[in-house]
Amino acid sequence: MNVLERIDKELSVASDLGLDFDDWLSMKKYLLRSIPSKMRTNFSTRDPKTKVQHMNEFEFGIARRYKDLTGKTLRLPNVNAK
């Protein structure tokens, strides 16, 4: 199973369990705890100095998949946060 198939599976499981995510960081934490460590390499990390979260294209794709699955738009991290 590749990483996208696994993430789709985890999104379906979360939806079936009634886990309603309203922000990206909560979903990211759920996914990072649900998938094997070898599949986590595509996720972004925090900036080492400012500690600000930035989403990459892979993560934007996951947020779009979640919206397609549930119809809910995730609140994304504030890119201007300090």
N, C-alpha and C positions, 0 to 999 in steps of 0.2 A: 504494500500500500504506500503510495507516495504522500508527500506532505499535504497537498491540496485535498486529496481524497480523505485523509485523516481529519483535516480541519472541517471539511464538509460534514463528516460523521459527527464530530464533536459539536458543531453548531446545531445539527439535528437533535442530538441527545439533549443539549441544553434547552432547546425549544420544547421538546417533548416533556422535559421535567418541569417546565414552567419557569425556567430561570430567565427573568426579564432584565436584560442589560439595557441601561440607558446611557452609559458612557463607554468609550473605547477602553479605558484603563481597566475597568472591571472585567470586560470580556477578555482582554489580553491576559490578565492574571489567570482567569479560568482556563484559557487555551494553553498557556505555558505550563500549568499544572497537569493538564490532561494529555499532553502529547509527550512522546519520548524526547530525551535531550538532543538526540541527533537531528530531530526535526525542527529544533528551535532556532537554527542558524539564520533563517530568513527574517526574523523579527529584529526590530531596531533596538538600540540601547539608549540610555540617557546620555546627555552631554556630560562629560566628566567634570567640567567646571561649574556649569550653571545648574546641572541636574534636571534640565528641562527635557521632557519627552517629545520626540519628533517622530511622526509616522512616515514610513517609507511606502513605496508603491505596493509592495506585497500586503502591507497592513490596510491600505486603502481598499485593495481588492477584497480583503476579508470583510471589511465594513460594508462594502456593496453587496457581497453575498448574504450577509446577515439581513440587510434591508430587503433583498429579494425574497429571502425565506420568511421573514416575519412582518415585513412592512414597516418596521421601526427604524428610524434614523438614529444612529449613535452620536452622542455628544463627543466631539473630538477634542484632544488637548489644545489648550490655548498656546499658539506658537509665540505669542509675545510675553508669556509668563516669565517671571524672574525668580 
